[in-house]
């Protein structure tokens, strides 16, 4: 890790916050995708029942 001097805390905190937000974005996207897939599967199942 490069010597960041007095800014080390701010830089590390910023990186940590960025990683947490990216992980949250991935989790939310995955959750919404799974929910949409379940709804689509249910709609297709209803359509096949006709």
Number of C-alpha atoms within 10 A of each C-alpha: 4 5 7 11 7 8 10 13 11 11 12 12 12 12 12 12 12 12 12 12 12 12 12 12 12 12 12 12 12 12 12 12 12 12 12 12 12 12 12 12 12 12 11 11 11 10 9 8 6 5
